[in-house]
Amino acid sequence: MAGRERLIRPGLAALAALVLAVLLLHLATLGWVSHELAGPPRLKAMADPVFTRLLQQAAARPA
């Protein structure tokens, strides 16, 4: 029996529970805000590259 000497004091346990609740609330709020702000990308997609001709290796010149 621990008696008056407890491992965690009631005030400390309440403070830890409050800190945990605040952190969880902040995480939930940040997740909601990031979901609400997600939208179409702000950058425009790049156009597909246009190849005007295929390059071919030139024939070797005799020396």
Beta strands, then each sheet from edge to edge (+ up, - down):
end
